[in-house]
């Protein structure tokens, strides 16, 4: 099953927006990265037909000190329709064209899309939302248009954790501090997929959705004479 969720892929998503490498004259290079993420899964059953929608949306910020602040959103949607009553033989025939669902049965249709729409959330993760029109493709590589409306309402307590790490390398030292927030949430999701021969609408509620925010600060201290030392997030500052 193809899953699009990238809750831990913020650094990769931000690579194209990075500032130029820091000057060697600056021995201490401070990096900050922040990402707010919401995820939800909703489904609908009509007879033997199971329709599932997977939504992931985030808003991220990256900055090197000194340097500009770069902001970026990322929203992904994956839709799958499965015939759960298909026999093993029928499922095998269908799998030659479309991959089988993880839970068994034959996949009748799937579509996916993503764009740079950011998740909008408050500072304490009590609510969040994203709405946009996303261009994507179905499992036959035909173009589709995905209209998404999703909202999250925090229900559980705000969980707060911190992680401190320090590492020593041949070229210098690194210390990092992660400040993490998490809250259980209820998500309301509405998705419409349209294209040539396709008109699918799904609305549902995920009672076990999650809102998360990760804030990290990393300090690089290269040894004298070292100019290429970027272990914090794996790219120049």
Secondary structure, 3 states (H helix, E strand, C coil): CCCCCCCCCHHHHHHHHCCCCCCCCCCEEEEEEEEEEEEEEEEEEECCEEEEEEEEEEEEEEEEECCCEEEEEEEEEEEEEEECCCCHHHHHHHHCCCCCCCCCCEEEEEEEEEECCCCEECCCCCEEEEEEEEEEEECCCCEEEEEEEEEEEECCCCEEEEEEEEEEECCEEEEEEEEEEEEEEEEEEEEEEEECCEEEEEEEEEEEEEEEEEEEEEEEEECCCCCCCCCCCCCCC
